[in-house]
Amino acid sequence: SMQGNAALKTNTCLTVLTTEDFASIPQDWLQKVYRACVIGDFDQVMRLIKEIPTSTFRSSLEALADEFQAETILELIQPLIENLSNNS
């Protein structure tokens, strides 16, 4: 079903990101991006994105950050964040 990707309808021709795309990303980086999205610090989100090698994945992620799609990014990486409930 396309239901889960409804939030990703942008007018760009970039690939739609899935949680699997983030599976190989280090946990430390995911947590930093997660925290930055939660507080809406998109400057930090962009700095973090620029740490990963140039790729279609990075371009797609940059496009989401450009459009301030924090909720979409959070939904994608949330399943991969360890100890989410203990991150006080």
The 8 nearest C-alpha neighbors of each residue, nearest first, counted from 0:
[[1, 2, 3, 4, 5, 17, 6, 7],
 [0, 2, 4, 3, 5, 6, 7, 8],
 [1, 3, 0, 4, 5, 6, 7, 8],
 [4, 2, 1, 5, 0, 6, 7, 17],
 [3, 5, 7, 2, 1, 6, 8, 15],
 [4, 6, 7, 2, 3, 8, 1, 9],
 [7, 5, 4, 8, 71, 3, 9, 68],
 [6, 8, 4, 5, 9, 15, 71, 16],
 [9, 7, 6, 5, 10, 4, 15, 11],
 [8, 10, 11, 7, 12, 6, 13, 63],
 [9, 11, 12, 8, 13, 7, 62, 66],
 [12, 10, 9, 13, 62, 8, 14, 59],
 [11, 13, 14, 10, 9, 15, 59, 8],
 [14, 12, 11, 59, 15, 55, 58, 62],
 [13, 15, 16, 59, 12, 55, 56, 11],
 [14, 16, 13, 17, 7, 59, 4, 8],
 [15, 17, 14, 20, 18, 59, 56, 60],
 [16, 18, 19, 20, 75, 15, 21, 4],
 [17, 19, 75, 20, 21, 76, 22, 16],
 [20, 18, 22, 17, 21, 23, 16, 75],
 [21, 19, 18, 17, 22, 16, 23, 56],
 [22, 20, 19, 24, 18, 23, 76, 17],
 [21, 23, 19, 24, 20, 18, 79, 25],
 [24, 22, 21, 25, 20, 19, 26, 79],
 [23, 25, 21, 22, 26, 29, 28, 20],
 [26, 24, 27, 28, 23, 29, 22, 21],
 [25, 27, 29, 28, 30, 24, 80, 81],
 [26, 28, 30, 25, 29, 31, 24, 32],
 [29, 27, 31, 30, 26, 25, 32, 24],
 [30, 28, 26, 32, 31, 27, 33, 25],
 [29, 31, 33, 27, 28, 32, 34, 26],
 [32, 30, 28, 34, 33, 29, 35, 27],
 [31, 33, 35, 29, 30, 34, 44, 36],
 [32, 34, 30, 36, 31, 35, 29, 73],
 [35, 33, 37, 31, 36, 32, 30, 38],
 [34, 36, 40, 32, 38, 33, 37, 39],
 [37, 35, 39, 33, 69, 34, 38, 40],
 [36, 38, 34, 35, 39, 33, 69, 73],
 [39, 37, 35, 36, 40, 34, 41, 33],
 [38, 40, 36, 37, 41, 35, 69, 67],
 [41, 39, 35, 43, 42, 38, 36, 44],
 [40, 42, 44, 43, 39, 45, 64, 35],
 [43, 41, 45, 44, 40, 46, 35, 47],
 [42, 44, 46, 41, 45, 40, 47, 35],
 [45, 43, 41, 47, 42, 46, 32, 35],
 [44, 46, 48, 42, 47, 43, 41, 49],
 [47, 45, 43, 49, 44, 48, 42, 50],
 [46, 48, 44, 50, 45, 49, 43, 32],
 [47, 49, 45, 50, 46, 51, 44, 57],
 [48, 50, 46, 47, 51, 45, 52, 57],
 [51, 49, 47, 48, 52, 46, 45, 53],
 [50, 52, 49, 48, 53, 57, 47, 54],
 [53, 51, 54, 50, 57, 49, 48, 56],
 [54, 52, 57, 51, 55, 58, 56, 49],
 [53, 55, 57, 56, 52, 58, 51, 59],
 [54, 56, 58, 57, 59, 53, 14, 13],
 [55, 57, 54, 59, 58, 60, 16, 20],
 [56, 58, 60, 54, 59, 55, 53, 61],
 [59, 57, 61, 55, 60, 56, 62, 54],
 [60, 58, 62, 56, 57, 61, 13, 55],
 [59, 61, 57, 63, 62, 58, 56, 64],
 [62, 60, 64, 58, 63, 59, 65, 57],
 [61, 63, 65, 59, 60, 64, 58, 66],
 [64, 62, 60, 68, 66, 65, 61, 67],
 [63, 65, 67, 61, 66, 62, 68, 60],
 [66, 64, 62, 63, 67, 61, 68, 41],
 [65, 67, 63, 64, 68, 62, 69, 61],
 [68, 66, 64, 65, 69, 63, 41, 39],
 [69, 67, 63, 71, 66, 70, 64, 72],
 [70, 68, 72, 36, 71, 67, 73, 64],
 [69, 71, 73, 72, 68, 74, 36, 37],
 [70, 72, 74, 68, 73, 69, 75, 6],
 [71, 73, 75, 69, 74, 70, 76, 68],
 [74, 72, 70, 76, 75, 71, 77, 69],
 [75, 73, 71, 77, 72, 76, 70, 78],
 [76, 74, 18, 72, 73, 77, 17, 71],
 [75, 77, 73, 79, 78, 74, 18, 72],
 [76, 78, 80, 79, 74, 73, 75, 33],
 [79, 77, 76, 80, 75, 18, 74, 81],
 [80, 78, 77, 76, 81, 22, 18, 26],
 [81, 79, 77, 78, 83, 30, 76, 82],
 [80, 82, 83, 79, 26, 78, 30, 84],
 [83, 81, 85, 84, 80, 86, 79, 87],
 [82, 84, 86, 81, 85, 80, 77, 87],
 [83, 85, 82, 86, 87, 81, 80, 77],
 [86, 84, 82, 83, 87, 81, 80, 30],
 [87, 85, 83, 84, 82, 81, 34, 30],
 [86, 85, 84, 83, 82, 34, 37, 30]]
